[in-house]
Amino acid sequence: MKTVDARGLSCPEPVILTSQAMKSAEAAYEVLVDNVTAKENVTRYAEHQGYKVSVAVDGDDYKLSITK
């Protein structure tokens, strides 16, 4: 599982980092973000690419588990 730490970044950077990670064609990814906009945009992007997304809240951070 590849992990993308996009905390502290504003859109579209988290989406770009997620897109670059997905080029490795792994079955699962974990993306860490720290704002609602990034969570929503990464979720939307991943779902558009055919992935399923589950979100866990960890304090002020969001952990997105992205799987095929």
Biotite code that builds the C-alpha atoms (Angstrom):
import biotite.structure as struc

atoms = struc.array([
    struc.Atom([0.000, 0.000, 0.000], chain_id="A", res_id=1, res_name="MET", atom_name="CA", element="C"),
    struc.Atom([1.384, 3.354, -1.015], chain_id="A", res_id=2, res_name="LYS", atom_name="CA", element="C"),
    struc.Atom([0.905, 6.282, 1.400], chain_id="A", res_id=3, res_name="THR", atom_name="CA", element="C"),
    struc.Atom([0.510, 9.880, 0.254], chain_id="A", res_id=4, res_name="VAL", atom_name="CA", element="C"),
    struc.Atom([0.980, 12.516, 2.938], chain_id="A", res_id=5, res_name="ASP", atom_name="CA", element="C"),
    struc.Atom([-0.723, 15.634, 1.585], chain_id="A", res_id=6, res_name="ALA", atom_name="CA", element="C"),
    struc.Atom([-1.258, 17.343, 4.937], chain_id="A", res_id=7, res_name="ARG", atom_name="CA", element="C"),
    struc.Atom([-0.569, 21.062, 4.809], chain_id="A", res_id=8, res_name="GLY", atom_name="CA", element="C"),
    struc.Atom([-1.168, 21.234, 1.062], chain_id="A", res_id=9, res_name="LEU", atom_name="CA", element="C"),
    struc.Atom([-4.045, 23.002, -0.628], chain_id="A", res_id=10, res_name="SER", atom_name="CA", element="C"),
    struc.Atom([-5.874, 21.800, -3.707], chain_id="A", res_id=11, res_name="CYS", atom_name="CA", element="C"),
    struc.Atom([-5.096, 20.757, -6.313], chain_id="A", res_id=12, res_name="PRO", atom_name="CA", element="C"),
    struc.Atom([-1.815, 19.428, -4.850], chain_id="A", res_id=13, res_name="GLU", atom_name="CA", element="C"),
    struc.Atom([-3.372, 16.499, -2.881], chain_id="A", res_id=14, res_name="PRO", atom_name="CA", element="C"),
    struc.Atom([-5.224, 15.358, -6.009], chain_id="A", res_id=15, res_name="VAL", atom_name="CA", element="C"),
    struc.Atom([-2.061, 15.630, -8.125], chain_id="A", res_id=16, res_name="ILE", atom_name="CA", element="C"),
    struc.Atom([-0.039, 13.622, -5.588], chain_id="A", res_id=17, res_name="LEU", atom_name="CA", element="C"),
    struc.Atom([-2.779, 10.984, -5.452], chain_id="A", res_id=18, res_name="THR", atom_name="CA", element="C"),
    struc.Atom([-2.891, 10.813, -9.245], chain_id="A", res_id=19, res_name="SER", atom_name="CA", element="C"),
    struc.Atom([0.897, 10.354, -9.408], chain_id="A", res_id=20, res_name="GLN", atom_name="CA", element="C"),
    struc.Atom([0.753, 7.588, -6.775], chain_id="A", res_id=21, res_name="ALA", atom_name="CA", element="C"),
    struc.Atom([-1.984, 5.800, -8.714], chain_id="A", res_id=22, res_name="MET", atom_name="CA", element="C"),
    struc.Atom([0.352, 5.483, -11.702], chain_id="A", res_id=23, res_name="LYS", atom_name="CA", element="C"),
    struc.Atom([2.061, 2.679, -9.752], chain_id="A", res_id=24, res_name="SER", atom_name="CA", element="C"),
    struc.Atom([-1.161, 0.648, -10.291], chain_id="A", res_id=25, res_name="ALA", atom_name="CA", element="C"),
    struc.Atom([-1.277, -0.746, -6.765], chain_id="A", res_id=26, res_name="GLU", atom_name="CA", element="C"),
    struc.Atom([-4.528, -2.120, -5.384], chain_id="A", res_id=27, res_name="ALA", atom_name="CA", element="C"),
    struc.Atom([-4.642, 0.167, -2.332], chain_id="A", res_id=28, res_name="ALA", atom_name="CA", element="C"),
    struc.Atom([-3.524, 3.628, -1.245], chain_id="A", res_id=29, res_name="TYR", atom_name="CA", element="C"),
    struc.Atom([-3.678, 5.673, 1.923], chain_id="A", res_id=30, res_name="GLU", atom_name="CA", element="C"),
    struc.Atom([-3.952, 9.443, 1.568], chain_id="A", res_id=31, res_name="VAL", atom_name="CA", element="C"),
    struc.Atom([-3.557, 11.787, 4.533], chain_id="A", res_id=32, res_name="LEU", atom_name="CA", element="C"),
    struc.Atom([-5.093, 15.261, 4.285], chain_id="A", res_id=33, res_name="VAL", atom_name="CA", element="C"),
    struc.Atom([-5.944, 17.933, 6.831], chain_id="A", res_id=34, res_name="ASP", atom_name="CA", element="C"),
    struc.Atom([-8.844, 19.843, 5.316], chain_id="A", res_id=35, res_name="ASN", atom_name="CA", element="C"),
    struc.Atom([-12.351, 19.056, 4.130], chain_id="A", res_id=36, res_name="VAL", atom_name="CA", element="C"),
    struc.Atom([-11.843, 20.409, 0.607], chain_id="A", res_id=37, res_name="THR", atom_name="CA", element="C"),
    struc.Atom([-8.870, 18.138, -0.033], chain_id="A", res_id=38, res_name="ALA", atom_name="CA", element="C"),
    struc.Atom([-10.780, 15.165, 1.422], chain_id="A", res_id=39, res_name="LYS", atom_name="CA", element="C"),
    struc.Atom([-13.724, 15.802, -0.885], chain_id="A", res_id=40, res_name="GLU", atom_name="CA", element="C"),
    struc.Atom([-11.590, 16.419, -3.989], chain_id="A", res_id=41, res_name="ASN", atom_name="CA", element="C"),
    struc.Atom([-9.357, 13.359, -3.496], chain_id="A", res_id=42, res_name="VAL", atom_name="CA", element="C"),
    struc.Atom([-12.427, 11.220, -2.784], chain_id="A", res_id=43, res_name="THR", atom_name="CA", element="C"),
    struc.Atom([-14.159, 12.462, -5.928], chain_id="A", res_id=44, res_name="ARG", atom_name="CA", element="C"),
    struc.Atom([-11.036, 11.877, -8.045], chain_id="A", res_id=45, res_name="TYR", atom_name="CA", element="C"),
    struc.Atom([-10.455, 8.344, -6.708], chain_id="A", res_id=46, res_name="ALA", atom_name="CA", element="C"),
    struc.Atom([-14.092, 7.342, -7.194], chain_id="A", res_id=47, res_name="GLU", atom_name="CA", element="C"),
    struc.Atom([-13.978, 8.696, -10.747], chain_id="A", res_id=48, res_name="HIS", atom_name="CA", element="C"),
    struc.Atom([-10.954, 6.430, -11.338], chain_id="A", res_id=49, res_name="GLN", atom_name="CA", element="C"),
    struc.Atom([-12.973, 3.404, -10.192], chain_id="A", res_id=50, res_name="GLY", atom_name="CA", element="C"),
    struc.Atom([-11.718, 3.139, -6.604], chain_id="A", res_id=51, res_name="TYR", atom_name="CA", element="C"),
    struc.Atom([-13.695, 2.811, -3.383], chain_id="A", res_id=52, res_name="LYS", atom_name="CA", element="C"),
    struc.Atom([-12.890, 5.308, -0.626], chain_id="A", res_id=53, res_name="VAL", atom_name="CA", element="C"),
    struc.Atom([-13.395, 5.050, 3.117], chain_id="A", res_id=54, res_name="SER", atom_name="CA", element="C"),
    struc.Atom([-12.585, 7.976, 5.384], chain_id="A", res_id=55, res_name="VAL", atom_name="CA", element="C"),
    struc.Atom([-11.373, 7.902, 8.977], chain_id="A", res_id=56, res_name="ALA", atom_name="CA", element="C"),
    struc.Atom([-10.999, 11.024, 11.101], chain_id="A", res_id=57, res_name="VAL", atom_name="CA", element="C"),
    struc.Atom([-7.847, 11.219, 13.218], chain_id="A", res_id=58, res_name="ASP", atom_name="CA", element="C"),
    struc.Atom([-7.926, 14.457, 15.214], chain_id="A", res_id=59, res_name="GLY", atom_name="CA", element="C"),
    struc.Atom([-7.700, 17.255, 12.639], chain_id="A", res_id=60, res_name="ASP", atom_name="CA", element="C"),
    struc.Atom([-6.580, 14.862, 9.897], chain_id="A", res_id=61, res_name="ASP", atom_name="CA", element="C"),
    struc.Atom([-8.459, 12.639, 7.495], chain_id="A", res_id=62, res_name="TYR", atom_name="CA", element="C"),
    struc.Atom([-7.135, 9.238, 6.457], chain_id="A", res_id=63, res_name="LYS", atom_name="CA", element="C"),
    struc.Atom([-8.546, 8.105, 3.133], chain_id="A", res_id=64, res_name="LEU", atom_name="CA", element="C"),
    struc.Atom([-8.245, 4.399, 2.411], chain_id="A", res_id=65, res_name="SER", atom_name="CA", element="C"),
    struc.Atom([-8.538, 3.937, -1.335], chain_id="A", res_id=66, res_name="ILE", atom_name="CA", element="C"),
    struc.Atom([-9.011, 0.433, -2.768], chain_id="A", res_id=67, res_name="THR", atom_name="CA", element="C"),
    struc.Atom([-9.992, -1.166, -6.062], chain_id="A", res_id=68, res_name="LYS", atom_name="CA", element="C"),
])
